[in-house]
Every structure is written in C-alpha cells, then in structure tokens.
Amino acid sequence: MKKFIYSVIAVLALGCTFVACGDDDDPSYSFSSSAEQGSAGTYTGEWTRTSDDGTVETFAGTITLAAAGTNATDVTFSCPDASLDATSIANVFHANNGYQFFNQTVSDANKLGVAFSGRIDEAGNMTTNFTRSQRVGRKNYEFKYEFKGKK
C-alpha cells in the first residue's frame, strides 16, 4: 500500500512540474503629463441634438477643457445655435492611451445641470453625451446631446 501512495504522490509531483502560469501582464502606459493637463484644450466638432419628439438637428460647436486642480478640469460646453453655454467641473483621468472625464452630481459646481461623461482617445478625438431639459418658447423639451470633435 505504501508503494501505491508513493506512486500517486510521485505522479502528482511530476504533473505539477509541467504546470506554468500564463503571461497575464497588462500593457502599461506611461504619461508625460497629468490627466488634467494632457486633456486641456478646445475640441471643435459637431453637436447632434435629438428632442423627445424625435427631431434631430446638428450644429457646429466646441467643448473646452481647462485644468482646475488635481484630477479635475473645467469643461465648457458651447453651441450657440442650440442655446448651450455652460461650464462645469469634472473629474478627469487617464484611460488606456486617452482620457475620460465625468461629473455624476448635480450641484452648484455643475452648471450644465445634468450628469455627463466623455472620452478622449489617443488621437485627440472627443465624444460625449448627456440628456438635458431645455425651454424652447413656452414648452420644455428633453434633448439628448451628443458631441464628436477633435482637438
């Protein structure tokens, strides 16, 4: 019986000898500046505004990011043709080779008045979207805003 147990242990030990771990290293990114400094700039592009009745309109506009402290930036949304002009503070951080920014709270620091988020890729292309209520004439509309632009 002892020989059988030693044989089983030897087979298990031999089996463990050929087991290896895979290469699970995540790619590491190195950044030459902080997220708030690297993302700062004016992004020019196109706003798409979809109303709750299904009407889709496109307008030229900008989003400007300006460093406002550690991991924070001021975001200015500007589209005169859509009556959109608001500045809000946002958290910004490195994401892969680009940046992400967001503000999920509605407070005095968020002049846009709604939660928003956005992404800037390594080529300087920005996308963002949010939904906002706006008064047009005597009626309130729910608008979905989407922005695509480049630095």
Backbone as CSV, one residue per row, in Angstrom:
resi,resn,N_x,N_y,N_z,CA_x,CA_y,CA_z,C_x,C_y,C_z
1,MET,0.833,-1.192,0.000,0.000,0.000,0.000,0.872,1.247,0.000
2,LYS,2.029,1.188,0.735,2.914,2.340,0.777,3.445,2.669,-0.614
3,LYS,3.750,1.624,-1.401,4.257,1.863,-2.745,3.207,2.565,-3.602
4,PHE,1.947,2.224,-3.434,0.855,2.838,-4.197,0.743,4.324,-3.846
5,ILE,0.773,4.652,-2.562,0.668,6.043,-2.119,1.857,6.844,-2.633
6,TYR,3.082,6.280,-2.527,4.265,6.970,-3.039,4.170,7.162,-4.555
7,SER,3.597,6.194,-5.259,3.438,6.312,-6.709,2.472,7.437,-7.060
8,VAL,1.366,7.539,-6.321,0.381,8.602,-6.563,1.003,9.965,-6.285
9,ILE,1.735,10.091,-5.184,2.388,11.359,-4.843,3.419,11.715,-5.908
10,ALA,4.164,10.741,-6.392,5.172,10.987,-7.424,4.518,11.456,-8.715
11,VAL,3.389,10.862,-9.093,2.681,11.262,-10.311,2.152,12.691,-10.164
12,LEU,1.587,13.026,-8.987,1.093,14.397,-8.758,2.235,15.409,-8.790
13,ALA,3.349,15.075,-8.180,4.509,15.966,-8.177,5.031,16.170,-9.592
14,LEU,5.076,15.096,-10.350,5.539,15.185,-11.728,4.574,16.042,-12.557
15,GLY,3.281,15.902,-12.308,2.278,16.707,-13.016,2.418,18.184,-12.706
16,CYS,2.721,18.523,-11.462,2.910,19.927,-11.073,4.153,20.529,-11.709
17,THR,5.101,19.706,-12.062,6.332,20.187,-12.672,6.064,20.833,-14.018
18,PHE,5.080,20.358,-14.760,4.816,20.844,-16.109,3.707,21.901,-16.172
19,VAL,3.240,22.352,-15.032,2.217,23.386,-14.988,2.913,24.744,-14.943
20,ALA,2.440,25.691,-15.758,3.050,27.026,-15.783,1.948,28.080,-15.801
21,CYS,2.293,29.249,-15.350,1.368,30.375,-15.371,1.482,31.080,-16.713
22,GLY,0.369,31.614,-17.191,0.380,32.372,-18.435,0.933,33.765,-18.213
23,ASP,1.190,34.467,-19.281,1.676,35.836,-19.214,0.460,36.752,-19.106
24,ASP,0.113,37.143,-17.887,-1.070,37.959,-17.640,-0.734,39.432,-17.472
25,ASP,0.454,39.839,-17.880,0.840,41.228,-17.702,-0.033,42.124,-18.563
26,ASP,-0.617,43.134,-17.921,-1.394,44.127,-18.648,-0.426,45.116,-19.280
27,PRO,-0.806,45.681,-20.429,0.092,46.677,-21.015,0.174,47.886,-20.087
28,SER,1.342,48.398,-19.899,1.482,49.571,-19.043,1.650,50.797,-19.932
29,TYR,1.059,51.867,-19.495,1.126,53.110,-20.230,1.908,54.112,-19.397
30,SER,2.684,54.913,-20.061,3.414,55.952,-19.353,2.972,57.285,-19.922
31,PHE,2.687,58.223,-19.036,2.132,59.504,-19.454,3.125,60.613,-19.142
32,SER,3.262,61.548,-20.066,4.210,62.640,-19.883,3.601,63.809,-19.116
33,SER,2.301,63.801,-18.903,1.652,64.888,-18.167,0.491,64.328,-17.362
34,SER,-0.024,65.146,-16.469,-1.183,64.737,-15.689,-2.417,64.711,-16.598
35,ALA,-3.449,64.035,-16.153,-4.666,63.906,-16.969,-5.308,65.262,-17.230
36,GLU,-5.335,66.122,-16.214,-5.980,67.428,-16.415,-5.174,68.316,-17.365
37,GLN,-3.856,68.190,-17.372,-3.043,68.986,-18.302,-3.065,68.388,-19.704
38,GLY,-3.001,67.069,-19.802,-2.980,66.419,-21.106,-4.285,66.531,-21.868
39,SER,-5.395,66.605,-21.154,-6.700,66.688,-21.817,-7.107,68.122,-22.135
40,ALA,-6.437,69.101,-21.540,-6.811,70.513,-21.713,-6.714,70.928,-23.179
41,GLY,-7.660,71.747,-23.596,-7.672,72.273,-24.953,-9.092,72.487,-25.437
42,THR,-9.211,72.996,-26.639,-10.520,73.224,-27.253,-10.746,72.160,-28.315
43,TYR,-11.874,71.503,-28.217,-12.268,70.449,-29.155,-13.396,71.008,-30.008
44,THR,-13.171,71.052,-31.294,-14.148,71.609,-32.233,-14.793,70.462,-32.990
45,GLY,-16.122,70.530,-33.103,-16.795,69.446,-33.790,-18.263,69.714,-34.012
46,GLU,-19.036,68.649,-33.949,-20.450,68.719,-34.280,-21.300,68.206,-33.122
47,TRP,-22.287,68.990,-32.755,-23.288,68.596,-31.778,-24.478,68.003,-32.520
48,THR,-24.981,66.901,-32.032,-26.232,66.339,-32.537,-27.228,66.416,-31.394
49,ARG,-28.374,67.050,-31.663,-29.403,67.221,-30.634,-30.674,66.519,-31.095
50,THR,-31.105,65.556,-30.295,-32.322,64.809,-30.586,-33.361,65.156,-29.527
51,SER,-34.513,65.653,-29.958,-35.562,66.023,-28.992,-36.429,64.822,-28.675
52,ASP,-37.212,64.961,-27.635,-38.074,63.848,-27.224,-39.164,63.535,-28.246
53,ASP,-39.398,64.442,-29.209,-40.373,64.134,-30.272,-39.702,63.511,-31.503
54,GLY,-38.368,63.251,-31.419,-37.665,62.574,-32.497,-36.953,63.484,-33.485
55,THR,-37.082,64.796,-33.332,-36.423,65.735,-34.232,-34.917,65.707,-33.983
56,VAL,-34.131,65.561,-35.059,-32.675,65.521,-34.959,-32.105,66.740,-35.670
57,GLU,-31.237,67.470,-34.947,-30.586,68.639,-35.512,-29.090,68.528,-35.257
58,THR,-28.287,69.100,-36.166,-26.836,69.128,-35.958,-26.351,70.575,-36.008
59,PHE,-25.387,70.859,-35.149,-24.840,72.206,-35.028,-23.333,72.123,-34.847
60,ALA,-22.627,73.152,-35.302,-21.200,73.268,-35.016,-21.043,73.800,-33.602
61,GLY,-19.996,73.350,-32.919,-19.776,73.819,-31.561,-18.439,73.352,-31.018
62,THR,-18.210,73.654,-29.755,-16.945,73.299,-29.119,-17.177,72.800,-27.698
63,ILE,-16.147,72.132,-27.193,-16.026,71.828,-25.772,-14.598,72.198,-25.404
64,THR,-14.453,72.975,-24.348,-13.131,73.396,-23.896,-12.861,72.816,-22.517
65,LEU,-11.697,72.192,-22.354,-11.267,71.658,-21.071,-10.102,72.498,-20.576
66,ALA,-10.154,72.901,-19.311,-9.089,73.689,-18.696,-8.776,73.093,-17.329
67,ALA,-7.508,72.845,-17.063,-7.086,72.247,-15.789,-7.575,73.089,-14.625
68,ALA,-8.146,72.423,-13.625,-8.689,73.123,-12.461,-8.169,72.556,-11.154
69,GLY,-7.138,71.730,-11.197,-6.590,71.138,-9.981,-6.307,69.671,-10.197
70,THR,-5.909,69.004,-9.138,-5.575,67.590,-9.228,-6.793,66.764,-9.620
71,ASN,-6.693,66.060,-10.734,-7.750,65.196,-11.269,-9.048,65.933,-11.578
72,ALA,-8.996,67.241,-11.738,-10.212,67.999,-12.039,-9.957,68.944,-13.200
73,THR,-11.012,69.207,-13.930,-10.925,70.126,-15.060,-12.248,70.861,-15.201
74,ASP,-12.181,72.082,-15.706,-13.397,72.821,-16.037,-13.763,72.475,-17.472
75,VAL,-15.006,72.115,-17.689,-15.489,71.743,-19.015,-16.526,72.779,-19.435
76,THR,-16.260,73.444,-20.579,-17.201,74.432,-21.098,-17.840,73.884,-22.362
77,PHE,-19.161,73.706,-22.301,-19.952,73.219,-23.428,-20.482,74.439,-24.163
78,SER,-20.210,74.545,-25.469,-20.617,75.723,-26.206,-21.210,75.348,-27.562
79,CYS,-22.461,75.752,-27.739,-23.140,75.582,-29.022,-24.211,76.677,-29.114
80,PRO,-23.839,77.863,-29.624,-24.783,78.982,-29.652,-26.085,78.666,-30.381
81,ASP,-26.033,77.904,-31.479,-27.243,77.612,-32.245,-28.212,76.726,-31.482
82,ALA,-27.730,75.998,-30.483,-28.599,75.139,-29.675,-28.832,75.717,-28.284
83,SER,-28.462,76.991,-28.097,-28.595,77.661,-26.799,-27.925,76.870,-25.685
84,LEU,-26.727,76.403,-25.967,-25.977,75.617,-24.993,-24.686,76.359,-24.672
85,ASP,-24.584,76.829,-23.438,-23.388,77.518,-22.976,-23.311,77.329,-21.461
86,ALA,-22.506,76.362,-21.028,-22.406,76.061,-19.595,-21.017,75.550,-19.275
87,THR,-20.534,75.915,-18.098,-19.243,75.431,-17.624,-19.473,74.618,-16.366
88,SER,-18.815,73.479,-16.308,-18.967,72.580,-15.169,-17.619,71.992,-14.815
89,ILE,-17.444,71.622,-13.578,-16.217,70.946,-13.173,-16.405,69.448,-13.400
90,ALA,-15.317,68.758,-13.721,-15.407,67.314,-13.971,-14.142,66.625,-13.468
91,ASN,-14.278,65.381,-13.089,-13.127,64.533,-12.792,-12.556,64.069,-14.123
92,VAL,-11.243,64.004,-14.219,-10.599,63.529,-15.444,-9.483,62.574,-15.046
93,PHE,-9.320,61.523,-15.829,-8.286,60.543,-15.522,-7.803,59.878,-16.801
94,HIS,-6.598,59.284,-16.712,-6.037,58.556,-17.842,-6.842,57.280,-18.061
95,ALA,-7.102,56.952,-19.301,-7.810,55.720,-19.661,-7.149,55.168,-20.913
96,ASN,-6.440,54.059,-20.761,-5.638,53.494,-21.840,-4.678,54.568,-22.337
97,ASN,-4.713,54.917,-23.600,-3.833,55.971,-24.110,-4.551,57.305,-24.227
98,GLY,-5.740,57.427,-23.673,-6.502,58.663,-23.749,-6.943,59.123,-22.375
99,TYR,-8.119,59.748,-22.325,-8.643,60.300,-21.083,-10.141,60.044,-21.007
100,GLN,-10.646,60.038,-19.796,-12.083,60.030,-19.568,-12.390,61.133,-18.572
101,PHE,-13.556,61.743,-18.719,-13.980,62.775,-17.782,-15.457,62.569,-17.476
102,PHE,-15.868,63.007,-16.285,-17.272,62.833,-15.900,-17.623,63.735,-14.732
103,ASN,-18.897,63.994,-14.587,-19.479,64.616,-13.402,-20.843,63.969,-13.234
104,GLN,-20.996,63.211,-12.179,-22.234,62.468,-11.952,-23.151,63.142,-10.932
105,THR,-22.764,64.317,-10.448,-23.577,65.011,-9.454,-24.147,66.286,-10.036
106,VAL,-25.319,66.623,-9.595,-25.925,67.892,-9.978,-25.794,68.788,-8.752
107,SER,-24.891,69.769,-8.857,-24.617,70.666,-7.736,-24.323,72.053,-8.283
108,ASP,-23.943,72.965,-7.396,-23.590,74.318,-7.837,-22.372,74.318,-8.746
109,ALA,-21.476,73.323,-8.589,-20.279,73.243,-9.434,-20.596,72.705,-10.822
110,ASN,-21.771,72.117,-10.991,-22.168,71.558,-12.285,-23.218,72.475,-12.899
111,LYS,-22.772,73.489,-13.618,-23.683,74.475,-14.230,-24.458,73.907,-15.410
112,LEU,-24.024,72.763,-15.939,-24.772,72.124,-17.009,-26.101,71.613,-16.477
113,GLY,-26.118,71.233,-15.207,-27.362,70.816,-14.562,-27.710,69.353,-14.725
114,VAL,-26.853,68.567,-15.386,-27.104,67.136,-15.567,-25.789,66.376,-15.458
115,ALA,-25.883,65.089,-15.201,-24.693,64.240,-15.198,-24.200,64.073,-16.633
116,PHE,-22.881,64.009,-16.793,-22.304,63.827,-18.125,-21.010,63.041,-18.017
117,SER,-20.600,62.483,-19.137,-19.307,61.799,-19.220,-18.806,61.895,-20.647
118,GLY,-17.502,61.706,-20.808,-16.927,61.783,-22.141,-15.608,61.046,-22.218
119,ARG,-15.134,60.877,-23.431,-13.899,60.138,-23.687,-13.085,60.881,-24.730
120,ILE,-11.769,60.913,-24.523,-10.831,61.480,-25.488,-9.850,60.366,-25.821
121,ASP,-9.749,60.012,-27.105,-8.834,58.925,-27.466,-7.430,59.466,-27.702
122,GLU,-6.498,58.558,-27.995,-5.092,58.935,-28.143,-4.848,59.867,-29.326
123,ALA,-5.770,59.929,-30.292,-5.622,60.807,-31.451,-6.233,62.190,-31.213
124,GLY,-6.809,62.421,-30.025,-7.409,63.720,-29.717,-8.858,63.850,-30.124
125,ASN,-9.538,62.727,-30.406,-10.964,62.744,-30.745,-11.793,62.641,-29.471
126,MET,-12.741,63.542,-29.320,-13.603,63.544,-28.130,-15.017,63.138,-28.492
127,THR,-15.624,62.345,-27.610,-17.055,62.029,-27.702,-17.652,62.232,-26.314
128,THR,-18.837,62.754,-26.276,-19.560,62.914,-25.014,-21.047,62.937,-25.307
129,ASN,-21.842,62.650,-24.296,-23.291,62.740,-24.449,-23.953,62.944,-23.097
130,PHE,-25.123,63.518,-23.140,-25.934,63.742,-21.941,-27.341,64.096,-22.387
131,THR,-28.274,64.026,-21.468,-29.662,64.399,-21.733,-30.007,65.571,-20.829
132,ARG,-30.654,66.577,-21.414,-30.927,67.820,-20.677,-32.294,68.368,-21.052
133,SER,-32.990,68.908,-20.070,-34.266,69.586,-20.324,-33.977,71.041,-20.636
134,GLN,-34.646,71.555,-21.686,-34.482,72.958,-22.058,-35.822,73.530,-22.460
135,ARG,-35.980,74.796,-22.171,-37.194,75.501,-22.554,-36.989,76.105,-23.940
136,VAL,-37.899,75.818,-24.848,-37.896,76.407,-26.181,-39.263,77.051,-26.360
137,GLY,-39.237,78.383,-26.416,-40.514,79.103,-26.452,-41.211,78.937,-25.112
138,ARG,-42.438,78.403,-25.153,-43.181,78.200,-23.908,-43.242,76.743,-23.497
139,LYS,-42.457,75.909,-24.159,-42.525,74.481,-23.874,-41.159,73.941,-23.452
140,ASN,-41.149,73.004,-22.507,-39.927,72.317,-22.099,-39.749,71.056,-22.931
141,TYR,-38.537,70.861,-23.418,-38.197,69.679,-24.196,-37.076,68.920,-23.497
142,GLU,-37.055,67.625,-23.703,-35.968,66.772,-23.247,-35.084,66.529,-24.471
143,PHE,-33.840,66.997,-24.415,-32.916,66.856,-25.531,-31.786,65.912,-25.166
144,LYS,-31.438,65.039,-26.106,-30.249,64.209,-25.963,-29.161,64.856,-26.810
145,TYR,-28.075,65.247,-26.162,-26.957,65.883,-26.852,-25.831,64.874,-27.031
146,GLU,-25.234,64.863,-28.221,-24.046,64.067,-28.497,-23.038,64.965,-29.193
147,PHE,-21.778,64.863,-28.784,-20.735,65.689,-29.388,-19.617,64.784,-29.884
148,LYS,-19.140,65.070,-31.090,-17.959,64.411,-31.650,-17.076,65.520,-32.205
149,GLY,-15.843,65.588,-31.691,-14.953,66.634,-32.143,-13.499,66.245,-32.000
150,LYS,-12.637,67.139,-32.419,-11.191,66.898,-32.416,-10.478,68.119,-31.877
151,LYS,-9.368,67.843,-31.198,-8.561,68.908,-30.593,-7.790,69.648,-31.682
